[in-house]
Amino acid sequence: MDSHDLALYTTPELIAELMRRTTFLGVVVHADGEQRTADWGPAADRTFKVHFNGNLCPARASRLLDTVAEHLDRDHCEG
């Protein structure tokens, strides 16, 4: 994958590329469908997909997501 051609790849292709990389240690969370407006609608309509590769076991991926959620709740949802 050439970094100059990044805009020519679809979201699933970019995620697949990350999942193939042995150096990737993380989690990718993305909207299940295309999000083309600023309004996400009711909370019940929000569906996400989570991806992680063999570098993280499911338990570690879950702990990572819990840590991120706690950080976001604590630092970014004051109102």
N, C-alpha and C positions, 0 to 999 in steps of 0.2 A: 504494500500500500504506500503510495507516494503522498506525502503530506500536502503537496500542492493540489492534489485531486480529491481532497477530503470532501468537498461539497458534492462530489459526484457519487457518493455512497449513500445508501439508504440507512435508516436507523438500525434495522436488523443486521445489515452487513457490518456496521461499525461495532455493534455489540458482539457479534460473532468473532470479529477480529480481536477484541479485547479478551474474550473467553479463551481463545486459542493461545494467547501469550502466557508463557510460564512466568513472566515477570509481573503479571497483573495480580495484585492481592487486594481485592476489594469487592464491592457489590455495585451493580448497576440497577437503578430503579427508574422505570419510565412509565408513562401513561400507556394504558392498554391500547387506546385508540389515538388517532391524531388529535392534537390539541391546537386548534387554529385561532381561538379567541381568548381574550383575557378572562372571561367569565367561565368558571368551571362548572357552574350549576350547583345543584344540591350536593351535599357531602356524600349522600348515598350513591350518586352517579359516578363517583371517582373510583376507577379500577386501575390498579398498577400491576406491572410485572416486575419480578425480581430475578436477577441473574447473578450467579457466582460460579467460578470454575473450580477445578480440583485443588487449587491452592488453599481453599477454605472449606472446612467441613460445614455441614448445615448448622451445627451448634455455634460455631464461631461466627458464621455469617449472621445468625440471629442475634448474637451478643453485639456485633458491630452495629446492626440496625437499631438495637435498643439504645446503645450509647449515642448514636446520632440523634435519635428521637428525643432522648433526655436533654441533649445539648440544645436542640431546636426549641423545645418547650421552655427551657430555662432562659435562654438568651434572646429568643426572637418572637416569642408570643406573649408579650407583656400586656396586651390589651384584650 
